[in-house]
Amino acid sequence: MSQIARALALSAGLFLTASSIAGADTTEVKWQNKVVIDKQGAHCVDDPNCFNRYHQEIPPVSRANPGDTIVFHTRDALDSDLTLDSNADDLAAVDLNLVHPMTGPVYIEGAKRGDVLAVTLVDIEPDEYGYTVIVPGFGFLRDIYTKPHLVNWKLSRTHAVSDQMPGVKVPYEAFMGSVGVLPGAPETTAWLKREADLGAAGGVALPPEPTGALPTAVCGPEGSHKAECLRTIPPRENGGNMDVQQMQIGTTLLLPCFIDGCGLFVGDVHYAQGDGEVSGTAIETGAVVTLVTEIRKGQGAHITGPEVEGGAQIKAMEPSKFYQTIGLPIKNAGEVIAPHTYLDSEKIKNLENLSEDLTLAARNALIKMIAYIQREHGLSAEQAYILASVAVDLRVGQVVDVPNYVVTAVLNLDVFDD
């Protein structure tokens, strides 16, 4: 036998011996302690690990130590029955009382009121289906887009495509639309009051609504705290429905703890979104979200609301080419835009230029962008509005050149498939 043959025979023998001893490859080598919160049943109402209101009396469904890998199986924002075959008529069946189904809460061992919970996003595995909708009465341009519209997306770990948006490919840039901790009793009382005051003044404020509220025992029609359970639609100091797309994989979200154990929850994953989420929805989907946590003792004295630590994620999200419109706080005489109607101001109605108004400047930039998309890329008004919601970033240009503050709308031209 040659020396080469002897070497090969010896190598094979060693391999077989080692394999018979080890009995497995590297997939069997584990070091993470995983805490998994699964979905159960078809909808949140069927799932003991799901809730859709905030209150300090909602009990934890699981417990985890800092440093554990926590895996949340989440539902889409509308807790819907939508599919690739759905159309706008199916939106009539959507019950907005069910928004948003959250997975959790999870009790973080050792966390106390007054601490800060640092939540690092490790991964998001999206479902294969997502959707973006226009719902009458909701969205930034709700006074212009008054009819329901639905776009169904096919999702992968690279791009989203849709039969209703031919020629468009939206890059995968997933993040948690909603993530947060439960409020404490003082926060619940204070937030209910300030929102009630806003509602009494004519502003948009959503009071507690027991219909469809979960968990039923706490927040439902016969629940122990049905008049105190906060809706999940507005973000608050506890986080929640922030819809901040820069909270990408690898970033760390800092949340003040208002109760012992914090009550961490996740839901409403967005496959992709433009800054503004202008139609009212992003590319909404269910997902499997993986996190790790760290407790920063006593830091709640300084960090009183959500803050984020990150690295190169923002640079990685920037488009390779873009188109930008410039918005100013100008309007037509006699017009009062939807966000300003509650002010009931004759001054606003008759002016063509408002002073230092970012809302009006953002609207101006967005309307120009939608017109550009229609003109240059052949999409309908509704398609352009949907595209703006998932791929256009509203950005503040300046807040010093009175009276005309500037907001720009930036379209990622990479979404157009050559």
N, C-alpha and C positions, 0 to 999 in steps of 0.2 A: 504494500500500500504506500502511495506517495505521501510526502509530508503534507501536501494540500488536502488530500483525502482524509488523512488522520485528523487534521485540524477541523475539517467540516464535521466529521463524525463526533469529535469531542464536543464541539459547539452544540450540535444537535442533542447530544446526551445531557449536557448541562442545562439546555433549554427545557427539555422534557422533565428533568429532575426538579428544576425551579418551578415549572408550571404545576407539577403535581403537588408541590409543597404549598405554593401560594393559593392555588385554586381559583384565581380571579385576576382581572387586569385592574388598572387604576380606577375604574368606576366604582370599585368596592372600597376605596380608601376615602373615609369621611372625616371631617373635622367640624363642620358647622352643626350647631344645634338649631333645627328648623321648627318653627311654630307655624302651622298651616291653618288658615281660616277658610274653609271650603264654602262654596255655594251649595245650597240644598233647595230642591224644588224649582219650579219654573219661574217664580217671581218672589219679590221681597217678602210678600205676605206669607209665603210658604216656608220662609227661611229664618230659623232662629238666630242666624249670624248676620241679619240684615235689619237696618232701621232707617227711617227717613225724617226724623226730627232730632233736635238737640235738647237735652235736659240732663242735669247732673244725676238724676235718679235712674237713668238707663243703665242696667247692669252690664258688666263686662262679659264677653262671650269666651274670652281666652286670656291667658296671662303669659308674659314673656319677660325675660331678663334683658337688661341692656347688653348689646352685642349679639343677641340671638338674631338669626335670619328669620324675618317674619314674612310670610307669603299670604297675600290677600287675593282671593278670587272675587273679582268685582263685576257688577252689573252695569249696563248702559244707563245713561242719565235719566231716561224716561221710563225705565223698567218696562220696555216695550215688547210687542210681538212683531215688530217690523222685520222684514226679510228682503232679499234681493228682488222679490216680485212685488213689493209694496209700492203704492203710489200715493199721491197727495190726499186722495179720499180716505185713506186709512188713518190719517192723522186725526180725524174726527173721533176716533176711539181712544186717543191718548188722554189719560187722566192726569192733569198737572198736579193734583193733590198727592200723587205718588213720587214726585220729584223731591230729592234725589235719593235713590237707594244706596246706603253706605254699608260697607262691610266692617264689622267690629261691634262695639269698641273693644280694644285690647288694653288690659291693665299692665303697665310697665312697672315691674317690681323695683321698689326703692325710690320711685319718683314721688315727690311731694308737691303740694300747692306752693308756688313760689319758685320752683325749679324751672328750668328750660329743657325741653325735649329736643334733641338734635336728631333729625330723621334724614338719613342718607338713602337716596333712591338708587337701588342696585340694578334693577331690570324691570322692563314692562314687556310682556308677551301679549300682543293684542289678539283679539278674536279675528276671524277671517272676514267678518262683515261689520260695516259701520254706516252711519247715515249723517246727513246734515239737513236741517229743516228750516223753513220759514213758518212760524206760527202766528196767525193774526193776533195783533195786540201786543206782541213781544218782539224785542230786537231794537237796535239803535235807530233804524229808519222805519219804525212800525207805522208811522203815519203815511208812508209812501207805499210800502209793500204790505198790502192788506189781505192777500189771498194765500192760502197754504201752498207750500211747495216742498218737495222731497227729492233729495239726491241719495241714491244708494251707492255705497263704495265697496269695492273688493280690496281687501287689505292684505299686505305681506309685510315682511320686515324691511322692505326697501321703499315701496311706493303704494299709494292708493289710486285706483282708477275707477271710472264709473261710466256706464252706458249713457247716463244722462249728462255727462260732461265730456264729450268726445274731444280728444286731443289734449287732455289735461292729465298730468301725473303729479300727485302731491307727495313730496318726500315724507318718509317716516320720521317724525320728531315727537314721539309720544311723551306725555307727562300726565300727572294726576291733576285733573281739573278740580277735584275736591280732595282735600286731605287736611286733617286737623285733630283737635282734642275737644273734649266736652267742656262746656262752661261750668263754673261754680255757681252757687246760689246767688252771690252778690252780682255776678255778671248777668245772669238770667234776668234778675229784677231790673238792673240798669238798662239792659239792651231792649227789653220789652217796653220800658217807659219812653226811651228816646225814639223808638220806632212808632209808638202810639202817638207821640207828640207830632212827629213828621206826618203821619197819616191824617191827624186832625187838622193840620195846616194845608192839606190837599196834596201832599207828596205821595210818592209810591212807597207803600209800606205794607208788608204782608203779615197780618196778625196770625196768632195760632189758629190752626184749622184741624180739628180732630178727625174729620172725614178722611179716611185713607191713611191716617197717621200710624206709624209703627215706632216702637213696640206698642201694641194695643193697650196693654196693661198700664202703661205710663201715659201715653199720648192720645190714645183712641177716644171715641165718643164717650166711653165710660171709664176712661183712664184716670189714674190718681192725680195727674198733673196736666190734664188736657188743656187748661187755659194758660199754661206756662211754656209749652213745648215750642221752641223756636223753629221757624221754617229754615230749610237748607239753602234757599236760593241766594240770599245776600251773604257775602263773606263778612266776617267780623274779626275781632281780635283773636279768636280761637282758630283762625284759618278758615277751613270750609271751602266754599265754592269760589276760590280766588281766580282760577282760570289764567294763571301766569305761565306762559309757555316756556320761559327761561328755566323753569324748575325741571331740567332735563336729567337724564341718567347721569349720576356722578355728583350732582349737587346735593347740598345739605340744607334742609329747611329747619329753622329754629322756631319753636312754638312754646309760648309760656304755658305752664301747667296751672290749671285752675282748680283741679281736684287731685287728691292722692291717686297715683296710678295713671294720671293724665287722661285716659280714655281715648286712645289713638284710633282713628278710623281712616278709611280710604274709599274712594268711589269716583264715578263720573270721569273715567279715563278719556283723554283726548288723543287720538292718533296723530292729529296735526291741527294747528289753529294759528290764525293770524292774531297779532296783538289787537285786541278790541272785540274779537268774537262777534262781529257786528250783526249777523243775522239772528243771534241768540243761541246758536249752537256751533260747535266745532265739528270735526269728524268724530262722532260719538261712538263708543264701542265698549264692550266688556273686555276684561283683560285679567292677566295674572301679574300682580305687582309684588316685587320683592324689595324689602327694606331692611335696614339695620338702624338701631337707635342707640343713643348715648344720653346720659343725664348730665346736665350742667347745673350743679347745685347752686341754688340761690340767685341764679341769673335772671329770674323773673322780675327782680327789682329794676333791671335795666332794659330788658327786652320784653315789652308789654304787648307786642303783636308780632305777626309773622315777619321773619327776616330770612335771607338766603345767603349761603356761602357757596361759591362756585369757582370753576376754573375756566377752561377753554370752551365750555359748552356754547356760550353766546357766539363766539367766533365761528364755531362749526355750523351754526344755524344760518349764518349770513349767506345771502344768495350770491352766485357768481355774476349775475347781471340783474338789473332791476329797472323799474319805471316808477317815478315818484310824482305825486301831485302835491301842491302846496295849498293848505287851507287857511282861510282868514275868518274872523268872526263877523261875517256879513250875511245878509238875508234880504228877502223882499219886504218892502213896506206892507204892513197889514198881516204879516206872518208871525205866528208864535209857534216855535218848534215844540214837539211833543215833550221833551224833558223840562221845558220852561212853563208849561201851561199852569202848573200848580201855583206859580208866583202871582198869577192874576194881575199882571202889570200892563197898564195902558202904555206906559213908556216903552216897554219892550216891543209891544205890538206895532207901534208906529215908526220905530227906528229901522234903518237899513244897516246899521253898524252897531254892534254891542261892544262894550268896553271889557277887555281882559277876559274874554269868554272862550275857554278851551273847548267846551262842548260844541259850540257853534262852529268853531274853527275845524274841529274833527269832522263834523257833519259836512262842511264845505269841501274838505279834502276827499272824503269818502264818495260823495256824489260825483265829483270830478273823476275819481278813479273808476267808478262803475261806468261812467260814460266812455272813458278810454277803453275799457275792456270790451264794451259793446262795439265800439267803433273800429278798433284795431284787431280784435280777435274773434269777432262774429258771434259772441254769446248773447243770449237774451238778457233782459234786465234782471230776471230772477236768477239765472245762472251766474251772472256777474256778481250779484249780491252774495250768493253762496260762495263763490270763489274768494271774494273779499273776506268772508268770515273765516276761511281756512288758510289763506295764503297772502293776505295783505296786513301789514303792520302799521298801526297808527302810532306816530311818534311825536313827542313834543319837540318842536324846533326851538322856540324861545318864549320866555314869559317876562320880558322886560320892555319890549318895544310897544308901549302903550299907544293907542288902545288895542292894537292888532297883534295879539299873541298868534303864534303859528303852530299848527299841527300838520304833519305830512302823512300821506298814505303811501306806503312802499310795497309794490307788487314784486314778488319773486318770479321773475320771468323764466326761471328754470322749470316751472310747472308745465310749460307748454312743450308737448312731446313733438319733436321734429319728425 
